[in-house]
């Protein structure tokens, strides 16, 4: 008697809304190339038209170096300030309930939706010598508007939401029983915060720091109104690039832009490595 063959099982691939890997990867690389790689390549190609001596002369001029120092130095300072105070804001929003909490939470996103020029005009009106806040600081000899301090305030304003929105979901998902367990073992609140909470949110804090820094380096609209734009005093690198373009000195503009691009990439790479190191260390702990 001939045995009956068992029916073959048909293994069906899981259905996906998107097409296969080959098509999606091709579309991804094509879109990335058109939107990101092509403009950056054009920037470097345009810069390569000038000689190395000319390039060095452009990027090492006193005006260019000071503009780069203002942009990168104040961007790092603003990101550091947002790292600290953004973490405090997140802690309050996540761990406490208070009246008008949703209103405060919505106010955090205003720099996202507000046009940068409007933000710059509003900050200038506040911190000018005859403004609401500037009039209070003027008798103390403190000048904010049309100085590097005004640039710092503008960069803090536009960078705060990046830290808050990056850290907030991580802290909200953190199990509070871990803190209670640390307290039951005799840890004080500062010790629990340092040894339990901070290692868990540290990668998110670094990510928010990186995003705030990257946003601040290229900021233009909210800065030019409050900066004063004095060469050697309060002139930022993006404004210098615009000035060189208006002077039809395209090689100078692209050279400065290349330096900013490379420096930003290096700093973001270092921050990303620190973030990965923090994640690895947290996983081992």
ABEGO torsion letter per residue (X at the ends): XBBBBBBBBBBBBBBBABBBAAAAAAAAAAAAAAAAAAAAAAAAAAAAABBAAAAAAAAABAAAAAAAAAAAAAAAAAAAAAAAAAAAAAAAAAABBBBGAAAAAAAAAAAAABBAAAAAAAAAAAABAABAAAAAAAAAGBBABGBAAAAAAAAAAAAAAAAAAAAAAAAAABBAAAAAAAAAAGBBAAAAAAAAAAAAAAAAAAAAAAAAAAAAAABAAAAAAAAGGBBGAABBAAAAAAAAAAAGBAAAAAAAAAAAAAAAAAAAAAAAAAAAAAAAAAAAX
